[in-house]
Amino acid sequence: MKTLSVTFLPDEKSVEIAPGKTVMEAATAAGVPINSICGGDGVCGKCRVIVRSGKVTAEPNEFLTRREIQRGVALACQTYPDGDVVIEVPMESRVGAVPRLAAEDAARFAPVSQWVGEGAPYAYEPLSRKDYLQLSPPTLDDNISDQERIYRELRRRRDIPIMQTGLSILRQIPTVLRAGKWRVTVTVGQRGGTAEVMQIEPGDSSSRNYGVAVDVGTTTVDAHLVDLVSSETVGAQAKYNSQISYGEDIISRIIYANTDEKLQTLRECVVNDINDLIAALTVETKTRLHDISYVMCSGNTTMTHLLLGLEVANIRREPYVPSATFAPVIRAAEVGIKINARGLLGVVPSVSSYVGGDLVADVLVSGINDSEEVSMLVDMGTNGEIVIGNKDWLACCSASAGPAFEGGGITCGMRATLGAIEHIAFGEGCRTTECGVIGGAKPLGLCGSGLLDLVAELHRVGCIDRTGRFVPEACGARLRRDAGLAEFVVVPGSDTALGRDVVITEADIGSFIRAKGAIYTAAEALLRHTGLDFSDVRHVYVAGAFGNYLNVGQAIRIGLLPDLPLARFQFIGNGSLQGAEMALLSRQAFDVMEKRIAPNMTHFELSVDPQFMNEYTGSLFLPHTNIEKFPSVARERPPIPVR
Amino acid sequence: MKTLSVTFLPDEKSVEIAPGKTVMEAATAAGVPINSICGGDGVCGKCRVIVRSGKVTAEPNEFLTRREIQRGVALACQTYPDGDVVIEVPMESRVGAVPRLAAEDAARFAPVSQWVGEGAPYAYEPLSRKDYLQLSPPTLDDNISDQERIYRELRRRRDIPIMQTGLSILRQIPTVLRAGKWRVTVTVGQRGGTAEVMQIEPGDSSSRNYGVAVDVGTTTVDAHLVDLVSSETVGAQAKYNSQISYGEDIISRIIYANTDEKLQTLRECVVNDINDLIAALTVETKTRLHDISYVMCSGNTTMTHLLLGLEVANIRREPYVPSATFAPVIRAAEVGIKINARGLLGVVPSVSSYVGGDLVADVLVSGINDSEEVSMLVDMGTNGEIVIGNKDWLACCSASAGPAFEGGGITCGMRATLGAIEHIAFGEGCRTTECGVIGGAKPLGLCGSGLLDLVAELHRVGCIDRTGRFVPEACGARLRRDAGLAEFVVVPGSDTALGRDVVITEADIGSFIRAKGAIYTAAEALLRHTGLDFSDVRHVYVAGAFGNYLNVGQAIRIGLLPDLPLARFQFIGNGSLQGAEMALLSRQAFDVMEKRIAPNMTHFELSVDPQFMNEYTGSLFLPHTNIEKFPSVARERPPIPVR
């Protein structure tokens, strides 16, 4: 059969494909990741590519203008090469660039040791530990078994009630003990209630013991290399979750994983990502894979299910049942993660289908569970999650915010990566615009924090009313109609990276308002369920990647966060990653998540709450239909009347 | 290359071999097991075969008389076929015939439930258990994870602190729960301190759950199939340990296993034996392998090491260090045992290199560890083991008795199988002889209990003096000289199965006296170490296959057992097998072995006891150099003077 050659720019990667395959399929085969939300159904319009040479046949679609089609722009999943072709993947459609967060996160989390160790809330007791044992050789008066000799010395050092050794290590012990002349290094890993002798080596290698903490995000996978001896974070790496090729959000991935084979494909995606990150960490820090003995992963319930290859179908179906919320500690190799051959993999426990280990880790890091005062935690992402509580009780709920905070479903939306507008301020009404762009180059589009700023500024200067509709007389020339649809030009094409205008439409603003309304209403509903109101909340912890770059003042102005004194707000950054890191360094921290936080978090299912929909409708205003809920915003200026 | 055909009778199995191979090698290739103690070095003389047709070349040896050689008798390991040959393997040289003990043992142990269950010393709590769960389907108000739903129901039924589920079962749970419409059967197995969900099946299969108890003896492997639901022993099978081909006793097997490959060969031997027994049990009882969820093995320390493939070399070298005395519970498949694919394998813990799990099981079965009174336990085999103690303390020692009790190293010795003389009584001096032969046929040789009877009778009628030397005037015509060596004809060739005289020599009697002396002296030494003497011992439990058919009166007369009232003696039969069976049915029984018996048994190493050798020398008389130790024997009749 004749094959067609497809070459991708700028990578210059080529692949031979059979006729009848799409450009998207060719890209997958070539290892060129292309953005996609819908998984190839042609309904998200995210997989734009440019045909640079050769002929193609494309299905008709609603996402491209005639001018774009003439310029060669096409949707990769809807386009079939008719012969050899050269395809450019523009930056906006690329997946896999390293998000800028890694380095900043590393700096922020380097002192994780402040949570663990002497004088800190959690005792230093890493989940895997290397002990250098100088054993007395056996004599006729002391001829206990080789295994018992090791156990006895370990138990002299600390209390280990249940110890186990697998058959393969047991078979090595006699030889290694004698080869090492009774001087050996033993690695002991914690598995549930059991301490497992995972490895025995001759001589002293006790100073080389590392763990990897991983935040398995739906969008980004973040990994830190932790020196389990010194408690230091010695390396940080991040990359996009390759599962994105099979669907941008959790639901589309669950839909994709409808056979065991596809489920395992998604497992392999994220396992490969983790292996890539670990490989990069070892290169960065000159560490051997052999010396990495433990991986601790944290993520939402779907992500941890996919990591372990567990059935996800029931997460999506009412009544939303996960396969397991407390996953067993297994050998990392069982899912394909490459560290020491006997190394272990733990997963931060989840609460329910939509309250994952990431939130449990957030709670640990925030310390809500240790305080007398009532605090609130808000983790904003595609799925918004709220926790309220103190040391005696914890309640949580989740609400679907949609992908708007991450740039999804927004005309010029994008993730917080190079070229994203993350900050906007208008001057002189809306006559001047100041943009902060990630990487400092020309802008490509709007990420979540830029979108939030934009909506807040549009509202502040009166360009939109409190329902989110444009006020033409305030917008002036920046408002225009394209094919009957009103759009506000944020940055003209002449000043952007791709020559296309960065715009925002009323539909975009509507998506954003629904997202912020869902978060606010969820927080309010959770307070109602616990008999409290916002004034009872002494601290608000904001978690999640979006949260890091959030302008709290603007978030209050548009009604995303409650109207509390700014001093009560605190960012905890990537709590998911940090919680995993604390668990690696402190068995006590892991136990607190497993035995105190996760099992005791009461989950309120908002979809069965009859009041929720009413309250939600009231929140679809800027800041809210009931302005009394936002007194500081009301004081700032009178509400702009709805047109 | 030309090959030679070797046919074995009575099996009529044939095999083609290359020239230069021995008859023994041909037999191994043909799957015809032939007895061997020395492993093929031509120094034990046990592998006698008869050349029925064809020519052979044989190395000269000291074991065969000229008449035997003329009759075609040859040693299989020293004989090379020169062409096609037909070889008969006489019964005495066969390995693999089912020992007669299996059926009797089954009858004896059928009521093992009397040790386990209500009103019995140990609570019924089998190491694996099947629960039929009728779960309520999840609702929005009760949408815990599938795994937690199972755990919750199990914990409603009983206290299970630590529960774990492996990844492969976790992956099945969601599908099986829904396929079974929330009616499922869950198998939970005990592994150390953890209860493992080993299996989940739709519907109710809770009535079909079996365990296999195995006594891994150096000579015989005995297995019982136990219904873990009803506590009944439903089947019994036994066969010789195939490792015998590589050496008859522990030491020669340890010497053989000097590379990992050879070690694993020995593991495969016994694993195949266990698999054969399990297969026979499933046929006998119409049970499916799938329904066997647990195997519990008990045996001496070397046997359990070989079963697990653990290094045995240091067991033999001073200071006699085993690899492990507390083996982990593993998946049976890890060593190759074929039951349910996820089924578990436990091993009764040992105390030291020469005090094995068989003795620990003996103690459990005897109940010494539960009594206020001081008791003694004697397990007689190639290695004799003694325990003394009560509920507060336990002391033990072991002494090498040599293979005499099992017929090894004795001119006409054989194991207690078909054709073995197990009982002898003389009449009118030694003029008449009454023999009890296993199977009732013509005798082939002497097993341990027959040998004991013979020595006792020879001594009683004055045919031997108290040093074991023949008294010719008492023996009369039955004593003759063959090649200058005196031998006493027990049964003339005309009355035996193979036409050869069954005889006993002074060397045989010497071997036996050394064996009985070692046991007695070990018991005496252990008492000395604990500050007691025989009069303090309220009960003597006799264990081991040899023990079952022992005449206690005769054993006292020759000085093997101490001179105590006969009422104090009690046989416990195959305590090793029975202890394994109790463990299968009662976690508490297993815990008692692991936490109370094995770790608390003080082991005295007799080889470093300076008094032992003196005392041993004194025991090399019938019954003892110090007749005051055997007052009832002294009362019976005055000692026969040493010549």
Interface residues (C-beta under 8 A of the other chain):
Chain A: P138 T139 L140 D142 N143 I144 S145 D146 Q147 E148 P161 I162 Q164 T165 G166 L167 L170 R171 I173 P174 T175 G192 G193 T194 L308 G309 L310 E311 A313 N314 E318 P319 Y320 V321 P322 S323 A324 T325 F326 A327 P328 I330 E334 V335 S350 S352 S353 E605 S607 V608
Chain B: P138 T139 L140 D141 D142 N143 I144 S145 D146 Q147 E148 P161 I162 Q164 T165 G166 L167 L170 R171 I173 P174 T175 G192 G193 T194 L308 G309 L310 E311 A313 N314 E318 P319 Y320 V321 P322 S323 A324 T325 F326 A327 P328 I330 E334 V335 S350 S352 S353 E605 S607 V608
